[in-house]
Amino acid sequence: MVPFYPKFRGQGLQHNIVSWVGGLIMLVAVVLLGAFLVLILAIPDVNPYLGIATYLITPGIFFFGLIIFLAGMWRESRRRRRGEVGGLAYPVIDLNKTGQRHRAQAVVVVMLLVSLLVGFAAYEGYSFTESVTFCGEVCHTVMEPEYTAYQGSPHANVLCAECHVGPGASWYVRSKLSGVRQVFAVLLNTYPRPIRVPISDLRPARQVCEECHWPNEFVGSTLMRIPDFYFTEANTASQVFFALHVGGGRDQAETGGIHWHVSEGVQVSYIATDELLQEIPYVVVRYPDGSEKVFADPSHDLTAEERAELPMRVMDCMDCHNRPTHIIGSPDQELDDAMAREEIPPDLPSIKAIGFEALTEDWPTEEKAVEGIPDLLRNFYQEKYPEVLADREEDLGRAIERILQIWQTSIFPAMNVTWDTYPVNIGHKNWPGCFRCHNGEHVSEDGDVISRECNLCHTSPQRSALRPLEAPNLLSGFSNWHPFELEGRHEEILCSACHDSGEREPSSCIECHELDSAAPHMSSLDCAACHTQGAAVQPIRECAECHPSPANWHRIEGHAKLECTRCHEPHQWDPPRRDLCLGCHPQMAGPEGLSTYLAAFHQPGAVCRTCHIFRPGPGGVPLPKEQ
């Protein structure tokens, strides 16, 4: 038993080395917190990492010190109870004693001030974790594509958390628990590049979107105006107009248009076979009267068991507006918008074509792009239009700056993000979008088809000269909206088959329909020279109309009776591949059964035209039959 020494009388449990260390840590944390708060109040635009230090790290250090301080007191009390040291095992509080009363008052005042300071920091920490700075700038590399796109989006004044978390404590806690996993992924450098979408643990879209947007009040139509510049020397300008049927509404009279899918009483559910929800073979529609109809795309051929294993998703805002804030436009449309606003002078010759080439060049890093894009444009004008380089340096510099800005807000090599990384489901130009369901292939058991008619969602587009919205006669002078008449096969294929995001729009048939570069005249001929009906493979003209005197092999009995396309594939010049020849001459498939002479030249895989020259002129006569 350790005797009670008078020198321990009145000494509190905090008088031990552990509690002193904890107290020192708390003191340092309070001083740092105060200093950081002064900096934040004094400097308008502070570094986001200072916010982390102020509102997250410093309070954490304070509470860590407090835990050590209390642990030291508990340890000291336990030692005294065991008699290892002298002193009172529990604090004695007697406010009748002047000294204790003054100390208690001082402790209360200090604790109140510290509590106010730490409480303020804790609240600001909560607000900071809900801020755009925290979401977009702290993990700079990871969130750079999303944050950059957000800054130029329609939701640029909406906090990230208002859409990604929404109101209420439960979803705040869920989002922060999910964020802990993401923090470790960043620290361990194990996060995916690019970030995967859709994010499965986000709050249901209608719970947050409809805080501001209410489909029941979506009625009528809105006028859409899309500028368009051609890939010509003059950058020929035009615009496409159509009225978009917004739809929605509360009663049946107003439930048409694009928001019918989420209007009152309607529920659309679907099954997708891929993570990005682009392949949709199965759709279930529940109508306001309670009836249901199932539409299936037979090309997917899903069994009932396979369908049961796939999740059924109820359609909401995000199924069409899947990139409402993090929008990365196609290079074609970004250039058109910039030229319509004259941020890029539209009268610079061929600026659309060379700008598109600069944007779609494979620059491996931003540094390479910053160096290479100006050089590419200046070299182009130096070679093609030296007078532009000499007389319009300021305009060219403005165009280069804007094109480089488009690249920097669209391409992020560190995250493997570019124009076509994330599909955009609103519309159907650069991605399938609406045509994921409205492709004319989804059929119900009673024969109904999910329509692909344009006028379900908008009026027929029309094209006119580019005019500002306030111009008189805005809606006059319209022509067919598409550069050429859509007929035949072109009328059936999806828009995104030609207007692929990040790819230049084809300006001629040859850009989609590959021709043999060795074919004489073919690349310079108009399609109508052979095709008597536009946009259709058949009917075509008789080959003899242009080739009345066939020569060499074409005259040989057997060949002369065949259709030209039996051997000559359309748009090809070199005649018959070996497999086509063997269709009529199977005995030449290999050396077995052939004479020694013939076997030497007819090994499997040998190319017929190596010896049998089909073209007219010297060397074009076939080998004699007796050989």
C-alpha positions in Angstrom: 0.0 0.0 0.0 1.5 3.3 -1.1 1.0 5.9 1.6 -0.9 9.1 0.8 1.6 11.9 0.6 0.5 15.5 1.2 2.2 16.7 -2.0 -0.5 14.8 -4.0 -3.3 16.5 -2.1 -5.4 18.6 -4.5 -3.6 17.5 -7.7 -6.2 16.4 -10.3 -6.2 13.3 -12.5 -4.9 15.4 -15.4 -1.4 15.6 -13.8 0.2 12.8 -15.8 2.4 12.7 -18.9 -0.3 11.1 -21.1 -2.9 13.8 -20.4 -0.3 16.5 -20.8 0.5 15.2 -24.3 -3.2 15.1 -25.1 -3.6 18.7 -23.8 -0.7 19.9 -25.9 -2.3 18.3 -29.0 -5.6 20.0 -28.3 -3.8 23.3 -27.8 -2.0 23.0 -31.1 -5.2 22.0 -32.9 -7.1 25.1 -31.5 -4.2 27.5 -32.4 -4.1 26.0 -36.0 -7.9 26.1 -36.3 -7.9 29.8 -35.3 -5.1 30.6 -37.7 -6.7 28.8 -40.6 -10.0 30.5 -40.0 -8.3 33.9 -40.1 -6.7 32.9 -43.4 -10.0 31.7 -44.9 -11.8 34.9 -43.9 -8.9 37.1 -45.2 -8.4 35.4 -48.5 -11.4 35.3 -50.9 -10.3 32.3 -53.0 -8.5 29.8 -50.8 -6.9 26.6 -51.9 -9.4 23.7 -51.4 -6.8 21.8 -49.4 -6.8 24.6 -46.8 -10.5 23.9 -46.4 -9.7 20.2 -45.7 -7.1 21.2 -43.2 -9.4 23.7 -41.5 -12.7 21.9 -41.3 -11.7 18.2 -41.4 -8.1 17.6 -40.3 -7.8 20.2 -37.5 -11.0 19.2 -35.7 -9.9 15.6 -36.0 -6.6 16.4 -34.4 -8.5 18.2 -31.6 -10.7 15.2 -30.8 -7.7 12.9 -31.1 -6.0 15.0 -28.4 -9.1 15.0 -26.3 -9.3 11.2 -26.4 -5.6 11.0 -25.3 -6.3 13.6 -22.5 -9.2 11.6 -21.1 -7.4 8.3 -21.5 -4.5 9.7 -19.4 -7.0 10.7 -16.7 -8.6 7.3 -16.7 -5.2 5.6 -16.5 -4.1 7.9 -13.6 -7.4 7.1 -11.8 -6.8 3.4 -12.2 -3.3 3.6 -10.9 -4.4 5.5 -7.8 -7.2 3.0 -7.2 -4.6 0.3 -7.3 -2.4 2.2 -4.9 0.5 2.4 -7.4 0.7 6.1 -6.8 -0.7 8.3 -4.1 -3.6 10.7 -4.6 -7.3 10.8 -4.9 -8.7 8.3 -7.4 -11.7 10.5 -8.3 -12.0 14.3 -8.6 -13.3 16.2 -5.7 -15.6 19.2 -6.6 -16.3 21.6 -3.8 -17.5 25.0 -5.2 -17.6 26.4 -1.7 -13.8 26.7 -1.9 -12.8 29.9 -3.6 -9.9 28.3 -5.5 -11.9 25.4 -6.9 -14.7 27.8 -7.8 -12.4 30.1 -9.8 -10.8 27.1 -11.6 -14.2 25.7 -12.4 -15.3 29.0 -13.8 -12.2 29.2 -16.0 -12.6 25.6 -17.2 -16.3 26.3 -18.1 -15.4 29.5 -20.1 -12.5 27.8 -21.9 -14.6 24.8 -22.7 -17.4 27.0 -24.0 -15.1 28.9 -26.2 -13.4 25.8 -27.5 -16.8 24.1 -28.0 -18.0 27.1 -30.0 -14.9 27.1 -32.1 -14.9 23.4 -32.7 -18.6 23.4 -33.3 -18.3 26.1 -35.9 -15.5 24.1 -37.6 -17.6 21.0 -37.5 -20.6 22.7 -39.1 -18.4 24.3 -41.7 -16.8 20.9 -42.3 -20.3 19.5 -43.0 -20.9 22.4 -45.4 -17.5 22.0 -47.0 -18.1 18.3 -47.7 -21.3 19.3 -49.5 -19.6 22.0 -51.5 -18.6 22.1 -55.2 -15.0 22.8 -54.2 -14.8 19.5 -52.1 -16.5 17.5 -54.9 -14.6 18.9 -57.8 -11.2 20.2 -56.7 -9.9 18.0 -53.9 -9.5 14.9 -56.0 -8.4 17.0 -58.9 -7.3 14.3 -61.4 -10.1 11.9 -60.7 -12.9 14.5 -60.9 -11.4 16.8 -63.5 -13.6 15.7 -66.4 -16.8 15.9 -64.4 -15.9 19.2 -62.7 -14.8 20.9 -65.9 -18.0 19.8 -67.7 -20.1 20.9 -64.7 -18.7 24.5 -64.9 -20.2 25.0 -68.3 -23.4 23.1 -67.8 -27.0 24.2 -67.2 -26.6 23.1 -63.6 -23.4 25.2 -63.0 -25.2 27.1 -60.1 -26.5 23.9 -58.5 -24.4 22.3 -55.7 -23.2 18.8 -56.5 -24.8 17.4 -53.4 -28.2 18.7 -54.3 -28.4 16.2 -57.1 -26.0 13.5 -56.0 -27.2 13.3 -52.4 -30.4 15.3 -52.0 -32.0 16.4 -48.7 -32.1 14.3 -45.5 -29.6 12.9 -43.1 -29.9 9.2 -44.2 -28.7 9.8 -47.7 -25.9 12.2 -46.4 -24.6 9.4 -44.2 -24.9 6.9 -47.1 -23.0 9.2 -49.4 -20.2 9.8 -46.9 -19.8 6.0 -46.2 -19.6 5.5 -50.0 -17.1 8.4 -50.1 -14.8 6.6 -47.6 -14.4 3.8 -50.1 -13.7 6.3 -52.9 -11.1 8.1 -50.7 -9.2 4.8 -50.2 -9.4 4.1 -53.9 -7.8 7.5 -54.6 -5.1 7.0 -51.9 -4.3 3.5 -53.2 -4.5 4.6 -56.8 -7.0 1.8 -57.6 -9.8 4.0 -59.0 -11.0 3.1 -62.6 -10.1 5.3 -65.5 -12.5 6.5 -66.7 -14.9 6.6 -63.8 -17.6 4.0 -64.3 -21.2 5.1 -64.9 -24.0 4.8 -64.1 -23.2 5.0 -60.4 -25.4 2.4 -58.7 -25.5 3.9 -55.2 -26.9 7.3 -56.1 -30.3 8.4 -54.9 -33.2 7.7 -57.3 -33.3 10.5 -59.8 -36.9 11.5 -59.4 -36.4 12.2 -55.7 -33.9 14.9 -56.5 -34.7 16.1 -60.1 -38.3 16.7 -59.2 -37.3 19.1 -56.5 -36.9 21.6 -59.3 -38.5 19.9 -62.4 -42.0 18.6 -62.2 -43.1 16.4 -65.2 -46.8 17.1 -64.6 -46.3 20.7 -65.5 -44.3 19.9 -68.8 -46.7 20.9 -71.6 -46.6 22.1 -75.2 -43.6 22.4 -77.4 -40.4 24.4 -77.5 -38.4 25.7 -80.6 -35.0 24.2 -81.1 -32.4 25.9 -83.3 -29.2 24.1 -84.1 -26.4 25.8 -86.0 -24.5 23.8 -88.6 -21.4 24.6 -90.6 -20.3 22.4 -93.5 -16.8 21.1 -94.0 -16.2 23.4 -96.9 -13.7 26.1 -97.7 -16.4 28.7 -97.1 -17.7 27.0 -93.9 -21.2 27.2 -95.4 -23.5 28.1 -92.6 -27.1 26.9 -92.0 -29.4 26.1 -89.1 -31.8 23.3 -88.4 -35.1 24.1 -86.7 -37.8 21.9 -85.2 -40.4 22.1 -82.4 -39.7 19.7 -79.6 -42.8 18.2 -78.0 -42.0 18.5 -74.3 -45.2 16.7 -73.3 -46.0 15.4 -69.8 -49.0 16.9 -68.1 -51.6 15.7 -65.6 -54.4 14.5 -67.8 -54.6 12.4 -70.9 -54.8 15.4 -73.2 -51.4 16.5 -72.2 -49.5 13.2 -71.8 -47.9 13.1 -75.3 -44.4 14.2 -76.1 -41.0 13.1 -74.6 -42.1 13.3 -71.0 -45.0 10.9 -71.5 -42.6 8.2 -70.2 -42.7 9.7 -66.6 -46.1 11.3 -66.6 -48.7 10.6 -64.0 -50.1 7.0 -64.2 -47.4 5.8 -66.7 -44.6 3.4 -65.7 -42.0 2.2 -68.3 -39.7 -0.6 -67.2 -37.0 -2.3 -69.2 -34.2 -4.8 -69.1 -30.7 -3.8 -70.4 -28.0 -6.3 -71.2 -25.0 -4.0 -70.7 -23.8 -1.8 -67.9 -24.2 1.5 -69.8 -27.9 0.6 -70.5 -27.5 0.9 -74.3 -28.8 -2.5 -75.3 -32.5 -2.8 -74.4 -34.2 -5.9 -75.7 -37.2 -5.9 -73.3 -39.7 -3.1 -72.4 -42.8 -3.2 -70.2 -45.3 -0.3 -70.3 -48.0 0.1 -67.7 -50.7 2.5 -68.9 -52.8 4.9 -66.7 -55.8 2.5 -66.9 -53.7 -0.2 -65.2 -53.1 -2.4 -68.3 -49.6 -3.5 -69.3 -48.0 -4.4 -72.6 -44.6 -6.1 -73.2 -42.4 -5.3 -76.1 -39.4 -7.4 -77.1 -36.7 -7.1 -79.7 -36.5 -10.6 -81.3 -32.9 -10.0 -82.5 -31.7 -10.4 -78.9 -33.3 -13.8 -78.5 -33.3 -13.8 -74.7 -34.6 -16.9 -73.0 -37.0 -16.5 -70.0 -34.2 -17.7 -67.7 -31.7 -15.2 -69.0 -34.3 -12.4 -68.8 -35.1 -13.4 -65.2 -31.4 -13.0 -64.2 -31.2 -9.4 -65.5 -32.5 -6.5 -63.3 -35.7 -4.7 -64.4 -35.2 -1.0 -64.2 -38.1 1.5 -63.9 -37.5 4.4 -66.2 -36.8 7.8 -64.6 -35.2 11.1 -65.6 -31.7 9.7 -65.8 -32.6 7.1 -68.5 -32.7 10.0 -71.1 -31.0 12.8 -69.2 -28.0 10.6 -68.2 -25.5 13.5 -68.7 -27.5 16.5 -67.6 -24.5 18.2 -66.0 -21.3 16.5 -67.1 -21.8 17.2 -70.8 -19.0 16.7 -73.3 -20.2 17.6 -76.7 -19.0 16.2 -80.0 -16.2 18.2 -81.7 -18.5 18.9 -84.6 -21.2 20.5 -82.5 -18.7 22.3 -80.3 -17.2 23.9 -83.3 -20.6 24.8 -84.8 -21.7 26.5 -81.5 -18.4 28.5 -81.2 -18.6 29.6 -84.9 -22.3 30.6 -84.5 -21.3 32.8 -81.5 -18.3 34.1 -83.6 -15.9 32.9 -80.9 -14.3 31.3 -83.9 -14.5 33.7 -86.9 -16.7 31.7 -89.3 -15.2 33.5 -92.4 -11.7 32.0 -91.9 -11.4 29.6 -94.8 -11.7 25.9 -94.0 -11.6 26.7 -90.2 -14.3 24.0 -89.5 -12.4 21.3 -91.3 -8.9 22.1 -89.9 -10.4 22.8 -86.4 -12.1 19.4 -86.5 -8.8 17.8 -87.5 -6.9 19.5 -84.7 -9.5 18.4 -82.1 -9.6 14.8 -83.2 -5.8 14.4 -83.5 -4.5 11.9 -80.9 -2.6 14.2 -78.6 -1.3 12.0 -75.7 -1.1 14.8 -73.1 -2.4 18.3 -72.6 1.1 19.7 -73.0 1.3 18.1 -76.4 -2.1 19.5 -77.4 -1.2 23.0 -76.2 2.0 22.9 -78.3 0.6 20.9 -81.3 -2.8 22.5 -82.0 -1.5 26.0 -82.7 1.3 24.6 -84.8 -1.1 22.4 -86.8 -3.4 25.4 -87.6 -0.6 27.8 -88.4 1.1 25.4 -90.6 -2.1 24.7 -92.5 -2.7 28.4 -93.2 0.9 28.9 -94.0 0.6 26.3 -96.7 -2.9 26.8 -98.0 -3.8 30.5 -97.2 -0.6 32.5 -96.4 -2.6 35.7 -96.8 -4.7 34.7 -93.8 -1.7 34.2 -91.7 -0.3 37.6 -92.8 -3.5 39.7 -92.6 -5.6 38.1 -90.0 -3.2 37.1 -87.2 -5.6 38.3 -84.5 -8.6 36.4 -85.8 -6.5 33.2 -86.3 -5.1 33.6 -82.8 -8.7 33.9 -81.4 -9.7 30.8 -83.3 -6.7 28.8 -82.0 -7.4 29.9 -78.4 -11.0 28.8 -78.6 -10.3 25.4 -80.4 -7.6 24.7 -77.7 -10.2 25.5 -75.0 -12.6 23.1 -76.6 -10.0 20.4 -76.5 -9.1 21.2 -72.8 -12.7 20.9 -71.7 -13.4 17.7 -73.6 -10.2 15.6 -73.6 -8.7 14.3 -70.3 -5.8 11.8 -71.1 -5.1 11.0 -67.4 -8.6 9.7 -67.0 -9.0 8.2 -70.5 -12.0 10.5 -71.1 -12.8 11.9 -74.6 -15.8 12.8 -76.7 -17.1 9.2 -77.0 -16.4 7.8 -73.5 -19.8 8.3 -72.1 -23.0 7.8 -74.2 -25.5 10.6 -74.2 -29.1 9.4 -74.3 -30.8 12.7 -74.9 -31.7 12.8 -78.6 -30.3 10.4 -81.1 -27.7 12.0 -83.3 -24.3 11.0 -82.0 -25.6 8.1 -79.9 -28.6 5.7 -80.2 -30.4 7.5 -77.4 -34.1 7.4 -78.1 -33.6 4.6 -80.6 -32.5 2.2 -77.9 -36.2 1.5 -77.6 -37.7 3.5 -80.5 -35.9 1.6 -83.2 -39.0 -0.1 -84.8 -37.8 -3.5 -83.6 -39.6 -3.9 -80.3 -42.9 -5.8 -80.9 -45.6 -6.9 -78.6 -47.4 -10.2 -78.8 -50.4 -8.6 -80.5 -48.2 -7.0 -83.1 -47.9 -3.4 -81.8 -44.5 -1.8 -82.4 -42.7 0.9 -80.4 -42.8 3.5 -83.0 -39.8 5.3 -84.5 -41.8 8.0 -86.1 -40.1 11.4 -85.8 -43.2 13.4 -85.1 -43.8 11.5 -81.8 -41.1 13.7 -80.2 -40.7 16.7 -82.6 -41.8 18.2 -85.8 -40.0 17.4 -89.1 -36.7 19.3 -89.0 -36.2 22.0 -91.6 -33.0 23.8 -92.7 -32.5 27.5 -93.5 -29.7 30.0 -93.7 -28.1 30.8 -90.3 -29.9 33.7 -88.7 -30.0 35.1 -85.1 -33.1 34.3 -83.1 -34.2 37.9 -83.2 -33.9 38.2 -87.0 -37.0 39.0 -89.0 -38.4 36.2 -91.1 -36.7 33.7 -88.9 -38.8 30.8 -90.1 -38.7 31.6 -93.9 -36.7 29.9 -96.6 -36.7 26.4 -95.2 -35.6 23.4 -97.2 -35.2 19.8 -96.4 -33.2 19.5 -93.2 -30.8 16.8 -94.3 -28.0 17.6 -96.8 -29.3 14.9 -99.2 -32.6 13.1 -99.5 -33.0 10.2 -97.0 -34.4 7.4 -99.0 -33.9 3.7 -99.4 -31.4 2.2 -96.8 -30.5 5.7 -95.6 -34.1 6.2 -94.4 -33.8 3.1 -92.2 -30.5 3.3 -90.5 -30.1 5.1 -87.2 -28.7 8.6 -87.2 -25.8 7.6 -85.0 -24.5 5.2 -87.6 -23.2 8.2 -89.6 -23.0 10.9 -86.9 -20.8 9.0 -84.5 -19.6 11.2 -81.6 -16.0 12.2 -82.3 -16.1 11.2 -86.0 -16.4 13.6 -88.9 -19.8 13.5 -90.6 -19.5 11.8 -94.1 -19.8 14.2 -97.0 -19.8 11.7 -99.8 -20.8 8.1 -100.4 -17.2 7.0 -100.6 -16.6 7.9 -97.0 -19.0 5.2 -95.8 -18.9 2.8 -98.8 -15.3 1.9 -99.3 -14.1 1.7 -102.9 -11.1 -0.1 -104.3 -8.4 2.6 -104.6 -7.1 0.6 -107.7 -10.4 0.9 -109.5 -10.1 3.3 -112.5 -12.6 6.1 -112.5 -14.7 4.6 -109.8 -13.7 7.0 -107.1 -14.6 9.9 -109.4 -17.9 8.6 -110.7 -21.2 9.6 -109.2 -23.2 6.8 -107.6 -26.0 7.3 -110.2 -23.5 6.2 -112.9 -24.3 2.6 -111.8 -27.2 2.8 -109.4 -30.4 3.8 -111.2 -32.2 4.3 -107.9 -30.7 6.5 -105.1 -29.6 4.9 -101.8 -30.4 1.4 -103.1 -28.1 -1.4 -104.0 -30.6 -2.6 -106.7 -31.5 -2.0 -109.5 -28.2 -1.1 -111.1 -27.4 -0.5 -114.7 -26.2 -3.3 -117.0 -22.4 -3.4 -116.9 -22.4 -3.8 -120.7 -23.7 -0.2 -121.0 -20.3 1.1 -120.1 -18.3 -2.1 -120.9 -19.6 -3.2 -124.3 -16.5 -5.1 -125.4 -15.4 -7.5 -122.7 -11.9 -9.0 -123.3 -9.8 -11.9 -122.4 -11.4 -14.1 -119.7 -14.8 -12.5 -120.1 -15.2 -14.1 -123.5 -14.4 -17.7 -122.5 -17.4 -20.0 -122.6 -18.8 -20.3 -119.1 -17.5 -16.8 -118.0 -19.5 -15.1 -120.8 -22.7 -16.6 -119.5 -22.2 -15.4 -115.9 -23.5 -12.2 -114.4 -20.6 -9.8 -113.9 -21.2 -9.6 -110.2 -20.7 -13.3 -109.9 -17.0 -12.7 -110.0 -16.7 -8.9 -109.7 -17.9 -7.7 -106.3 -19.4 -4.2 -106.3 -16.9 -1.4 -105.7 -14.0 -3.8 -106.2 -11.6 -4.0 -109.2 -9.3 -6.9 -108.7 -11.3 -9.9 -109.9 -12.1 -13.1 -108.2 -10.7 -14.0 -104.9 -9.6 -17.6 -104.8 -12.7 -18.8 -103.1 -14.9 -17.3 -105.9 -12.8 -19.1 -108.5 -13.0 -22.4 -106.7 -16.8 -22.1 -106.7 -16.6 -23.1 -110.4 -13.2 -24.8 -110.4 -13.1 -27.0 -107.3 -10.6 -29.3 -108.9 -8.0 -26.5 -108.5 -8.4 -26.5 -104.7 -5.1 -28.4 -104.1 -2.4 -30.5 -105.7 -4.1 -33.8 -105.2 -5.2 -35.3 -108.5 -3.5 -32.6 -110.6 -0.6 -33.1 -113.0 2.8 -32.4 -111.6 2.9 -29.2 -113.7 -0.5 -27.9 -112.5 0.1 -29.0 -108.9 3.2 -26.8 -108.8 1.1 -23.7 -109.3 -2.1 -24.6 -107.4 -1.0 -25.0 -103.9 -3.7 -24.4 -101.2 -3.8 -20.6 -100.6 -2.3 -19.6 -103.9 -3.9 -16.5 -105.4 -5.3 -17.1 -108.9 -4.5 -13.6 -110.2 -0.8 -14.2 -109.6 -0.7 -16.1 -112.8 -4.1 -15.5 -114.4 -4.0 -11.9 -115.3 -7.5 -10.6 -116.0 -6.9 -7.0 -117.0 -6.7 -6.2 -120.7 -3.5 -5.2 -122.3 0.0 -6.8 -122.2 0.0 -9.9 -120.2 -3.7 -10.0 -120.0 -4.2 -13.1 -122.1 -5.1 -16.2 -120.0 -3.0 -19.3 -120.1 -4.0 -21.7 -122.9 -6.4 -24.4 -122.0 -4.0 -27.2 -123.1 -1.5 -25.9 -120.5 
